[in-house]
Amino acid sequence: MASDVMNYSAIEEWRLKYEEVEGGRMHSSPDGRNIWRTVRTLGKGSFGTVCLEECTSGPQHKTLRAVKAIANHSLTGQAKQREVHAMITFSDKQIREYQEHFVQCSGWFKDDGHLYIAMEFVPHGNLQDYINTKQPIPEADAAVITAQVAQALQYMHQKSFVHRDLKPLNILVHNPAPEWHVKISDFGLAKNTDGSLLATQNVGSHGYVAPEVLRRSKSSYTAAVDVWSLGAIAYCLRTGSPPFPDVYKLVDYANGRRKFPHLSIDKSSGYFCVDFVINTMRVEAQKRLTIEQCIAHDWLSRSHDIVDESVFFCCVSMTRRANILSSSDTASEVNRDSVFDIDAKGTWGSTSTEATKMSSTYQFSSGEKTNLHDKMSSMTIRDPSVTVNANEPTADYIRGGFRPHKSDIFIALMGVTGAGKSTFISKCTDAEVEIGHGLESCTRDVRIYHCSRFTGVNVYLIDTPGFDDTNRSDKEVLQELATWLGSSYQEHITLKGIIYLHRITDVRMQGSARRNLMIFKRLCGPDALKNVILATTRWEQLNDEEVGRKREQELMQIDGHWGWMKQRGSQVLRHYDTSKSAMALLDIFVMSPSHPIPLQIQTEMVDNQRTLEQTGAGQELERAIAEERERSSKALEELKSEMREAQAARDKEAAEMIRQTQEELTDKIRRLEADREDLKMSLDTMYMARIDELERRIKNQERKDEERKDQERKDQELTFPEPPDPKSPPQRQFEIRVGEIFRIGRKIGGSSLDSAVYYGTNILSGAEVAIKLETDTTRLRKLHREAPVYKTLAGGVGVPHVHWSGTELDRTALVLDMLGPSLEDLLQFCNGKFSLKTTLLLTDQLLSRLEYIHSKSIIHRNISPEVCLMGIGNGEDQVHVIDYSLSKKYRDPATHVHIPYRENKKLYGDPRYASINAHLGVEKSRRDDLESLGYMLLYFLRGNLPWQGRSASTIQETKLSTPTEVLYRGFPKEFATYMNHVRSLPFHHHPDYSYLRKIFRDLFASEGFQYDYVFDWTVHKYAQANSN
């Protein structure tokens, strides 16, 4: 053996002095204490052979060990030293973690031709053998194995070692399934480094080597090569082979000439597994997960508190679907192209740590036909030795893999959108619950959250969508609830209780809330109402608690509200938006000795086999649909007479608006009729429809992933194997950017895929920005007109700064300062109204903003609360006006020649705030922006407008027929004075902004207000902070 090994003192201490006896078949120590016999060859590699040896005599009699023999000519002395050094480093008997994760070394010895390394014998072979005989490895097992390998890599990297040849052949199995325990071995290519850069040697095994190792350039690579190999191993565990079995495919992928072979992993694995593989196998090493991030990843940490409803349905309902299909005479043979096949494992155990463990596998199958019921009836769940017959339901598991304990408690949260269901759950779980702060519903599906704050019992909270969901009809929401409630009841899950939330800030119970409540009553039935808590929320937002108390009494006294339910045992309590308050409500159900009672809709659909239309909740919804249809039909008849009048008067514009309204009503009636038909579904039919929807969602997600990856491939071009040209521009990153330095993040605004606003970051300064994107295919392209307006207005107070504008690929982009909430958002935050003081403070600023805009020869033409945003940071008390997509120059900036007066112009912008002249088709000028501001002020004071929710023609008629004194009745006369003044302005007239400001400043002073810039939302936030 080379002297460099012997001269290394740390290695020399581990040297074992052996001599050969009996022709090399045995080795013995000089004192003769142990004699070892070679039993058989365990394996051969590129640099050595591993043999199994048995101690035939001595203190270690009958002990087995593995000995690796490395020929002197196969490796340099330095390479052999690295392997022995690595083996010795991770065989420290003082560190238990090393013993668990690495094959242990007992020493080394040599002869003239070989170096021998003695190691522990790991009896169950290597991981590749298991992959070959049992592919793919179940996802739950794959996650456990990958987590153990990741932990071992972390220990190596902490010691500045990089393995550089990680693959299933070098991972030995200490214990196989179900108690997997693996260890890393073979440190032949391992290298000790300073933790930053490694050599440029082309080392590793095809299929698991990282792309940067194959570069022909002199650039070094980092420990990220092990992370790539880890991802490749995870991929192999789930599919049976690595993603790039030969180097040519890997080079093609790195160069962008080949797609990542995600189809196999997508078909066989759940979301978290796919996400782990994608983020560990990114071409750019710096964008891969670190080994610490790998260990913390959801797929490995197994710490998910949330169980997505879609996963629940996939795992719970597949057996049910199989029963439905198999019971049909025509469905004994099912084409696998149209069936969602699932192999799922998971646990809802009897302890809170067990309860959060879940592993789900989705698989679309294609090819030959198969009997789905046969597949499902032998599905493995929880323990590989336990099988479930799909025709024989039992009380202690949910078909498909979830097994709740009999003592587990399920509590549902219900109520209208914005009542605080998701917020409530966030107060009593550690899950990150998406919470809506505006009018948009964030709960689209039923979701299950585990509350781990109770000792000795598992509590699950069910988040449900409200019947005024912003994305779906009431029919779809009822189907969603009925399907989930029916499926869970069939699997012997009964709710211990329901918490129904209602905003105490609501002045009166709106139509959606009343409809929600009526359906809720019929959904529960009288027997289950004693397990219902009626909880009021948002008490902290009331200025006067007495007002809330009166509303609470009204709710309890009126039978149509909560009176009838209270008489049948429902409790009325308050929730104060704190964790303590939320847990107190849950305690009532957890500590209650009463038993769960099935809901009326569960017994109707499951026990009595009724369709949704025949249930009490379905009948209530059908009645509401019929009433809405009747109203729409009457409105349609009225429009027919209006159309005849418009045609007789040859008013083409009015006729066109009426025609559009007729089309909208016709479509609405058609949808209502379709909803009534859909209520005739049985529970089995809804099961099938729900699974079909989930299939569509996953296919859509696959399509979007493909599109995203295609886009990423366009954004990047790596050069392999030639080194990059130093004169060429820097390569683009996988992350999506505009203007080179602005990284695009999550979507924060916009109503379509063609035009939206995104959160962005300047990668150089870290500054937050807003990025407005618009595709070139957008029918009405606006950004190319909007960017020049911002540049014209640049430097003005309340005008966001433009950081960059231009075109990237097929999108036009505009990068602006990040701003705060809009006045519309703040109005809703403040219970739908602003005080007089806040309104006047805003008016003063808005008049100054309009004066500045007009001074630059521009009119906005779409002034509304949505385009007025408060600043952030030091500018949080300043109003900013945005969205100049409809703006226009009203005069020549050089000559100040005003545009001519015109008629027959189309109505642009929000009709609620449009001026009367705009409704009449007159060209807009400065006076129209000021009139729109007047309607905004009315909206701030009233909380609504007299024409709210009406068509443009009706709004025009109301504005024309309502005197300003009536419009502003109940408010200071200065508002009517302002409106009368701006309405009287001639088309070309230059407004007297100072006079208009003085009207409101005098009012501000007479009321005794202070210019302290303390707005209503400032007070609300302070009150909330104190209550919390």
Backbone hydrogen bonds, N-H to C=O, Kabsch-Sander energy under -0.5 kcal/mol:
donor,donor_aa,acceptor,acceptor_aa,energy
5,V,2,A,-1.1
6,M,2,A,-0.9
7,N,3,S,-2.5
8,Y,5,V,-1.0
9,S,7,N,-0.9
11,I,8,Y,-1.4
12,E,8,Y,-2.5
13,E,9,S,-1.7
14,W,11,I,-1.7
15,R,12,E,-1.7
16,L,108,W,-3.9
17,K,15,R,-0.5
18,Y,16,L,-0.9
19,E,28,S,-2.5
21,V,26,M,-2.3
25,R,22,E,-1.8
26,M,21,V,-1.6
27,H,36,W,-1.8
28,S,19,E,-2.3
29,S,34,N,-1.3
32,G,29,S,-1.9
35,I,57,S,-2.3
36,W,27,H,-2.8
37,R,54,E,-3.1
38,T,25,R,-1.6
39,V,52,L,-3.5
40,R,52,L,-1.0
42,L,50,V,-2.7
43,G,50,V,-1.7
45,G,48,G,-3.2
49,T,69,A,-2.1
50,V,43,G,-3.0
51,C,49,T,-0.5
51,C,67,V,-2.6
52,L,40,R,-3.3
53,E,65,R,-3.1
54,E,37,R,-2.7
55,C,63,T,-2.6
56,T,35,I,-2.9
56,T,54,E,-0.7
57,S,35,I,-1.1
61,H,58,G,-1.7
62,K,55,C,-3.2
63,T,60,Q,-2.5
65,R,53,E,-2.3
66,A,119,M,-2.5
67,V,51,C,-2.6
68,K,117,I,-2.6
69,A,49,T,-3.4
69,A,67,V,-0.6
70,I,68,K,-0.6
70,I,115,L,-3.1
71,A,47,F,-0.6
71,A,69,A,-0.5
72,N,113,G,-2.6
74,S,71,A,-1.2
75,L,71,A,-0.7
80,K,76,T,-2.2
81,Q,77,G,-2.1
82,R,78,Q,-2.0
83,E,79,A,-1.8
84,V,80,K,-2.3
85,H,81,Q,-2.7
86,A,82,R,-2.4
87,M,83,E,-2.6
88,I,84,V,-2.6
89,T,85,H,-2.5
90,F,86,A,-1.9
91,S,88,I,-1.5
92,D,89,T,-0.6
93,K,91,S,-0.6
95,I,92,D,-1.7
96,R,94,Q,-0.7
98,Y,95,I,-0.7
99,Q,95,I,-1.2
100,E,96,R,-1.6
101,H,97,E,-1.6
102,F,98,Y,-2.1
103,V,184,I,-2.3
106,S,118,A,-2.4
107,G,118,A,-1.0
108,W,14,W,-1.3
109,F,116,Y,-2.1
111,D,114,H,-2.1
115,L,70,I,-2.4
116,Y,109,F,-3.5
117,I,68,K,-2.2
118,A,107,G,-2.6
118,A,116,Y,-0.5
119,M,66,A,-3.5
120,E,104,Q,-2.5
121,F,64,L,-0.6
122,V,120,E,-0.6
124,H,173,V,-1.2
125,G,122,V,-0.9
127,L,168,P,-1.1
127,L,171,I,-2.7
128,Q,168,P,-0.8
129,D,126,N,-0.7
130,Y,126,N,-0.8
131,I,127,L,-2.0
132,N,128,Q,-2.4
133,T,129,D,-1.7
134,K,130,Y,-2.3
137,I,237,L,-3.1
142,A,138,P,-2.9
143,A,139,E,-2.5
144,V,140,A,-1.6
145,I,141,D,-2.6
146,T,142,A,-2.7
147,A,143,A,-2.2
148,Q,144,V,-2.0
149,V,145,I,-2.3
150,A,146,T,-2.6
151,Q,147,A,-2.2
152,A,148,Q,-2.0
153,L,149,V,-2.4
154,Q,150,A,-2.1
155,Y,151,Q,-1.8
156,M,152,A,-2.1
157,H,153,L,-3.1
158,Q,154,Q,-2.3
159,K,155,Y,-1.1
159,K,156,M,-0.5
160,S,157,H,-1.6
161,F,156,M,-3.0
162,V,191,K,-2.1
170,N,167,K,-1.5
171,I,168,P,-1.4
172,L,170,N,-0.6
172,L,183,K,-2.6
173,V,125,G,-3.1
174,H,172,L,-0.8
174,H,181,H,-2.4
175,N,181,H,-2.1
179,E,176,P,-0.7
180,W,178,P,-1.0
181,H,175,N,-2.4
183,K,172,L,-2.7
184,I,101,H,-2.6
185,S,170,N,-2.5
190,A,187,F,-0.7
191,K,162,V,-2.2
193,T,160,S,-3.5
193,T,191,K,-0.5
198,L,221,Y,-1.8
203,V,201,Q,-1.4
208,Y,205,S,-2.1
209,V,205,S,-1.0
213,V,210,A,-1.2
214,L,211,P,-1.3
215,R,212,E,-0.9
216,R,721,P,-1.2
221,Y,199,A,-0.7
225,V,222,T,-1.8
226,D,223,A,-1.5
227,V,223,A,-0.8
228,W,224,A,-2.1
229,S,225,V,-1.9
230,L,226,D,-2.2
231,G,227,V,-2.3
232,A,228,W,-2.3
233,I,229,S,-2.3
234,A,230,L,-2.3
235,Y,231,G,-2.4
236,C,232,A,-2.4
237,L,233,I,-2.7
238,R,234,A,-1.5
239,T,235,Y,-1.6
240,G,236,C,-3.0
250,L,246,D,-1.3
251,V,247,V,-2.5
252,D,248,Y,-2.3
253,Y,249,K,-2.2
254,A,250,L,-2.7
255,N,251,V,-1.9
256,G,253,Y,-1.3
257,R,252,D,-2.8
258,R,252,D,-0.9
262,H,260,F,-3.1
265,I,261,P,-0.6
266,D,262,H,-3.2
267,K,263,L,-2.2
268,S,264,S,-1.6
269,S,265,I,-1.6
270,G,360,S,-0.5
274,V,270,G,-2.1
275,D,271,Y,-2.7
276,F,272,F,-2.1
277,V,273,C,-2.4
278,I,274,V,-2.6
279,N,275,D,-2.1
280,T,276,F,-1.2
280,T,277,V,-0.5
281,M,277,V,-1.3
285,A,283,V,-0.6
287,K,284,E,-1.7
288,R,285,A,-1.5
289,L,279,N,-1.8
294,C,290,T,-2.2
295,I,291,I,-1.9
296,A,292,E,-1.7
297,H,293,Q,-0.8
297,H,294,C,-0.9
300,L,297,H,-0.9
301,S,297,H,-3.2
302,R,298,D,-1.7
304,H,356,T,-0.7
305,D,303,S,-0.6
307,V,448,I,-3.1
308,D,306,I,-0.6
312,F,308,D,-2.4
313,F,309,E,-2.7
314,C,310,S,-2.4
315,C,311,V,-2.6
316,V,312,F,-3.3
317,S,313,F,-2.3
318,M,314,C,-0.7
320,R,316,V,-0.6
321,R,317,S,-2.9
322,A,318,M,-2.6
323,N,319,T,-2.4
324,I,320,R,-2.2
325,L,321,R,-2.8
326,S,322,A,-2.9
327,S,323,N,-1.7
328,S,324,I,-0.5
328,S,325,L,-1.1
331,A,328,S,-1.2
334,V,332,S,-0.5
334,V,370,T,-1.3
338,S,335,N,-1.7
339,V,336,R,-0.5
341,D,339,V,-1.0
341,D,363,Q,-1.0
343,D,361,T,-1.0
345,K,359,S,-1.7
346,G,401,G,-0.5
347,T,357,K,-1.4
355,A,351,T,-2.3
356,T,352,S,-0.7
356,T,353,T,-0.5
357,K,354,E,-1.8
359,S,345,K,-1.4
363,Q,341,D,-1.5
365,S,336,R,-0.6
365,S,339,V,-0.7
365,S,363,Q,-0.5
368,E,366,S,-0.5
370,T,334,V,-1.5
372,L,370,T,-0.9
375,K,371,N,-1.5
376,M,372,L,-2.6
377,S,373,H,-2.7
378,S,374,D,-0.6
378,S,375,K,-0.6
379,M,376,M,-1.9
381,I,383,D,-0.5
381,I,386,V,-1.1
383,D,381,I,-3.5
386,V,383,D,-2.2
387,T,385,S,-0.5
388,V,379,M,-0.9
390,A,388,V,-0.6
392,E,389,N,-1.9
397,Y,394,T,-0.6
398,I,402,F,-4.4
399,R,397,Y,-0.5
401,G,398,I,-1.4
408,D,405,H,-1.7
409,I,458,N,-2.8
411,I,460,Y,-2.8
412,A,497,G,-2.0
413,L,462,I,-3.1
414,M,499,I,-2.4
416,V,501,L,-0.5
419,A,416,V,-1.9
424,F,420,G,-2.4
425,I,421,K,-2.0
426,S,422,S,-2.1
427,K,423,T,-1.2
427,K,424,F,-0.7
428,C,424,F,-0.7
428,C,425,I,-1.0
429,T,425,I,-0.6
433,V,431,A,-1.1
444,R,442,C,-0.9
447,R,463,D,-2.2
448,I,307,V,-1.9
449,Y,461,L,-2.7
450,H,305,D,-2.0
451,C,449,Y,-0.6
451,C,459,V,-3.3
452,S,450,H,-0.7
459,V,451,C,-1.0
459,V,457,V,-0.5
460,Y,409,I,-3.3
461,L,449,Y,-3.1
462,I,411,I,-2.9
463,D,447,R,-2.9
463,D,461,L,-0.7
464,T,413,L,-0.9
469,D,466,G,-1.1
477,V,473,S,-1.9
478,L,474,D,-2.5
479,Q,475,K,-2.3
480,E,476,E,-2.2
481,L,477,V,-2.5
482,A,478,L,-3.1
483,T,479,Q,-2.6
484,W,480,E,-2.1
485,L,481,L,-3.1
486,G,482,A,-2.7
487,S,483,T,-2.6
488,S,484,W,-2.6
489,Y,485,L,-2.1
490,Q,486,G,-2.2
491,E,487,S,-1.2
492,H,489,Y,-1.8
493,I,488,S,-2.8
494,T,492,H,-0.6
496,K,410,F,-2.8
497,G,410,F,-1.0
498,I,531,N,-2.0
499,I,412,A,-2.9
500,Y,498,I,-0.6
500,Y,533,I,-3.0
501,L,414,M,-2.8
501,L,499,I,-0.6
502,H,535,A,-2.0
504,I,537,T,-2.4
506,D,503,R,-1.0
510,Q,508,R,-0.8
514,R,510,Q,-2.6
515,R,511,G,-2.6
516,N,512,S,-2.6
517,L,513,A,-2.5
518,M,514,R,-2.6
519,I,515,R,-2.4
520,F,516,N,-2.3
521,K,517,L,-2.4
522,R,518,M,-1.9
523,L,519,I,-2.4
524,C,520,F,-2.2
525,G,521,K,-2.8
529,L,525,G,-0.6
529,L,526,P,-0.6
530,K,527,D,-0.6
531,N,528,A,-1.8
532,V,529,L,-1.5
533,I,498,I,-2.8
534,L,532,V,-0.5
534,L,571,Q,-3.8
535,A,500,Y,-2.7
535,A,533,I,-0.8
536,T,573,L,-2.0
537,T,502,H,-2.6
539,W,575,H,-0.6
541,Q,538,R,-1.2
542,L,539,W,-1.6
547,V,544,D,-0.9
548,G,544,D,-1.0
549,R,545,E,-2.3
550,K,546,E,-2.2
551,R,547,V,-1.9
552,E,548,G,-2.5
553,Q,549,R,-2.3
554,E,550,K,-2.2
555,L,551,R,-2.2
556,M,552,E,-1.7
557,Q,553,Q,-1.7
558,I,554,E,-1.7
559,D,557,Q,-0.5
561,H,558,I,-1.4
562,W,555,L,-2.5
563,G,555,L,-0.7
563,G,558,I,-2.4
564,W,559,D,-0.8
566,K,562,W,-2.6
567,Q,563,G,-2.0
568,R,564,W,-0.8
568,R,565,M,-0.5
569,G,566,K,-1.6
570,S,565,M,-2.2
571,Q,532,V,-2.1
573,L,534,L,-2.1
573,L,571,Q,-0.6
575,H,536,T,-2.8
582,A,578,T,-2.2
583,M,579,S,-2.6
584,A,580,K,-1.8
585,L,581,S,-1.5
586,L,582,A,-1.9
587,D,583,M,-2.4
588,I,584,A,-1.0
589,F,585,L,-0.8
589,F,586,L,-0.7
590,V,586,L,-2.6
591,M,587,D,-2.9
592,S,588,I,-0.6
597,I,495,L,-0.7
600,Q,524,C,-1.9
601,I,523,L,-2.0
603,T,599,L,-1.9
604,E,600,Q,-2.4
605,M,601,I,-2.1
606,V,602,Q,-2.4
607,D,602,Q,-0.8
608,N,603,T,-2.3
610,R,604,E,-2.3
612,L,681,M,-2.8
613,E,679,L,-2.1
614,Q,611,T,-0.7
615,T,612,L,-1.1
619,Q,615,T,-2.4
620,E,616,G,-2.0
621,L,617,A,-2.2
622,E,618,G,-2.5
623,R,619,Q,-1.9
624,A,620,E,-1.8
625,I,621,L,-2.6
626,A,622,E,-2.4
627,E,623,R,-2.1
628,E,624,A,-2.2
629,R,625,I,-2.4
630,E,626,A,-2.1
631,R,627,E,-2.1
632,S,628,E,-2.3
633,S,629,R,-2.4
634,K,630,E,-2.1
635,A,631,R,-2.3
636,L,632,S,-1.9
637,E,633,S,-2.0
638,E,634,K,-2.2
639,L,635,A,-1.7
640,K,636,L,-1.1
641,S,637,E,-1.1
642,E,638,E,-1.7
643,M,639,L,-2.5
644,R,640,K,-1.9
645,E,641,S,-2.0
646,A,642,E,-2.4
647,Q,643,M,-2.6
648,A,644,R,-2.3
649,A,645,E,-2.0
650,R,647,Q,-0.7
651,D,646,A,-2.7
652,K,650,R,-1.2
655,A,651,D,-2.3
656,E,652,K,-2.4
657,M,653,E,-2.1
658,I,654,A,-2.4
659,R,655,A,-2.4
660,Q,656,E,-2.2
661,T,657,M,-2.1
662,Q,658,I,-2.6
663,E,659,R,-2.3
664,E,660,Q,-2.1
665,L,661,T,-2.4
666,T,662,Q,-2.6
667,D,663,E,-2.5
668,K,664,E,-2.2
669,I,665,L,-2.6
670,R,666,T,-2.2
671,R,667,D,-2.3
672,L,668,K,-2.4
673,E,669,I,-2.2
674,A,670,R,-1.9
675,D,671,R,-2.3
676,R,672,L,-2.0
677,E,673,E,-1.8
678,D,674,A,-2.1
679,L,675,D,-1.1
680,K,677,E,-1.7
681,M,678,D,-1.4
686,M,682,S,-2.1
687,Y,683,L,-2.3
688,M,684,D,-2.1
689,A,685,T,-2.5
690,R,686,M,-2.7
691,I,687,Y,-2.4
692,D,688,M,-2.3
693,E,689,A,-2.1
694,L,690,R,-2.2
695,E,691,I,-2.5
696,R,692,D,-2.3
697,R,693,E,-2.4
698,I,694,L,-2.4
699,K,695,E,-2.5
700,N,696,R,-2.8
701,Q,697,R,-2.5
702,E,698,I,-2.5
703,R,699,K,-2.5
704,K,700,N,-2.7
705,D,701,Q,-2.7
706,E,702,E,-2.4
707,E,703,R,-2.4
708,R,704,K,-2.8
709,K,705,D,-2.8
710,D,706,E,-2.5
711,Q,707,E,-2.3
712,E,708,R,-2.6
713,R,709,K,-2.5
714,K,710,D,-1.9
715,D,711,Q,-1.9
716,Q,712,E,-0.7
716,Q,713,R,-0.6
718,L,254,A,-0.7
720,F,718,L,-0.7
728,S,725,D,-1.5
738,V,742,F,-2.1
741,I,739,G,-1.7
742,F,738,V,-1.9
743,R,741,I,-0.7
743,R,761,T,-2.9
744,I,736,I,-2.7
745,G,759,Y,-3.4
748,I,757,V,-2.8
749,G,757,V,-1.5
752,S,755,S,-1.1
756,A,773,L,-2.0
757,V,749,G,-2.6
758,Y,771,I,-3.1
759,Y,746,R,-3.3
760,G,769,V,-2.7
761,T,743,R,-1.7
762,N,767,A,-2.6
763,I,741,I,-2.9
763,I,761,T,-0.8
766,G,762,N,-3.2
769,V,760,G,-2.3
770,A,816,L,-2.6
771,I,758,Y,-3.0
772,K,770,A,-0.6
772,K,814,L,-3.1
773,L,756,A,-2.9
773,L,771,I,-0.6
774,E,812,T,-2.0
775,T,754,D,-2.4
776,D,810,D,-2.6
778,T,775,T,-1.5
781,R,779,R,-0.7
785,R,782,K,-1.5
786,E,782,K,-1.9
787,A,783,L,-2.4
789,V,785,R,-0.7
790,Y,786,E,-1.8
791,K,787,A,-1.8
792,T,788,P,-2.0
793,L,789,V,-2.2
794,A,790,Y,-0.6
796,G,793,L,-1.8
799,V,796,G,-1.5
803,H,801,H,-0.7
803,H,815,V,-2.8
804,W,815,V,-1.2
806,G,813,A,-2.0
808,E,811,R,-2.9
811,R,808,E,-2.3
812,T,774,E,-3.5
813,A,806,G,-3.2
814,L,772,K,-2.0
815,V,804,W,-3.3
816,L,770,A,-3.1
816,L,814,L,-0.6
817,D,801,H,-1.0
818,M,768,E,-0.9
820,G,870,M,-2.9
823,L,865,P,-1.1
823,L,868,C,-2.4
824,E,865,P,-0.9
826,L,822,S,-2.3
827,L,823,L,-2.1
828,Q,824,E,-1.9
829,F,825,D,-1.9
830,C,826,L,-1.6
831,N,828,Q,-1.2
832,G,827,L,-2.4
833,K,830,C,-1.1
834,F,940,F,-2.8
839,T,835,S,-2.4
840,L,836,L,-2.4
841,L,837,K,-2.5
842,L,838,T,-2.3
843,T,839,T,-2.4
844,D,840,L,-2.1
845,Q,841,L,-1.3
846,L,842,L,-2.9
847,L,843,T,-2.4
848,S,844,D,-1.3
849,R,845,Q,-2.3
850,L,846,L,-2.5
851,E,847,L,-2.2
852,Y,848,S,-2.1
853,I,849,R,-2.5
854,H,850,L,-2.8
855,S,851,E,-1.8
856,K,852,Y,-0.8
856,K,853,I,-1.1
857,S,854,H,-1.9
858,I,853,I,-1.4
859,I,888,K,-2.8
867,V,864,S,-1.2
868,C,865,P,-1.0
869,L,867,V,-0.6
869,L,880,H,-2.8
870,M,821,P,-2.5
871,G,875,G,-0.9
871,G,878,Q,-1.6
875,G,872,I,-1.8
876,E,873,G,-1.4
878,Q,875,G,-1.8
880,H,869,L,-3.4
881,V,798,G,-2.0
882,I,867,V,-2.6
882,I,880,H,-0.5
887,S,884,Y,-0.9
888,K,859,I,-2.1
890,Y,857,S,-1.2
890,Y,888,K,-0.5
891,R,857,S,-0.8
892,D,897,V,-1.9
896,H,892,D,-2.7
898,H,896,H,-0.5
899,I,890,Y,-2.9
905,K,921,G,-2.9
908,Y,906,K,-0.7
913,Y,910,D,-1.2
914,A,910,D,-0.6
919,H,915,S,-1.9
920,L,916,I,-1.9
921,G,918,A,-1.2
922,V,917,N,-2.8
923,E,902,R,-2.6
928,D,925,S,-1.2
929,D,925,S,-0.9
930,L,926,R,-1.6
931,E,927,R,-2.0
932,S,928,D,-2.3
933,L,929,D,-1.8
934,G,930,L,-1.6
935,Y,931,E,-1.7
936,M,932,S,-1.8
937,L,933,L,-2.2
938,L,934,G,-1.8
939,Y,935,Y,-2.1
940,F,936,M,-2.3
941,L,937,L,-2.1
942,R,938,L,-2.7
943,G,939,Y,-2.3
948,Q,945,L,-2.2
950,R,947,W,-1.9
955,I,951,S,-2.4
956,Q,952,A,-2.3
957,E,953,S,-2.0
958,T,954,T,-2.4
959,K,955,I,-2.5
960,L,956,Q,-2.2
961,S,957,E,-2.1
962,T,958,T,-1.2
967,L,963,P,-2.5
968,Y,964,T,-2.4
969,R,966,V,-1.3
971,F,968,Y,-1.9
975,F,972,P,-1.7
976,A,972,P,-0.5
977,T,973,K,-2.3
978,Y,974,E,-2.3
979,M,975,F,-2.2
980,N,976,A,-2.7
981,H,977,T,-2.0
982,V,978,Y,-2.4
983,R,979,M,-2.2
984,S,980,N,-1.1
984,S,981,H,-0.5
985,L,982,V,-0.8
989,H,986,P,-0.7
993,Y,991,P,-1.2
996,L,992,D,-1.9
997,R,993,Y,-2.5
998,K,994,S,-2.2
999,I,995,Y,-1.7
1000,F,996,L,-1.1
1001,R,997,R,-2.5
1002,D,998,K,-2.5
1003,L,999,I,-1.3
1004,F,1000,F,-2.4
1005,A,1001,R,-2.2
1006,S,1002,D,-2.5
1007,E,1003,L,-1.6
1008,G,1005,A,-1.4
1009,F,1004,F,-1.8
1012,D,1010,Q,-2.2
1015,F,1013,Y,-0.9
1019,V,1015,F,-1.6
1020,H,1016,D,-2.2
1021,K,1017,W,-2.5
1022,Y,1018,T,-2.0
1023,A,1019,V,-2.5
1024,Q,1020,H,-2.5
1025,A,1021,K,-2.4
1026,N,1022,Y,-2.2
1027,S,1023,A,-2.3
1028,N,1024,Q,-2.3
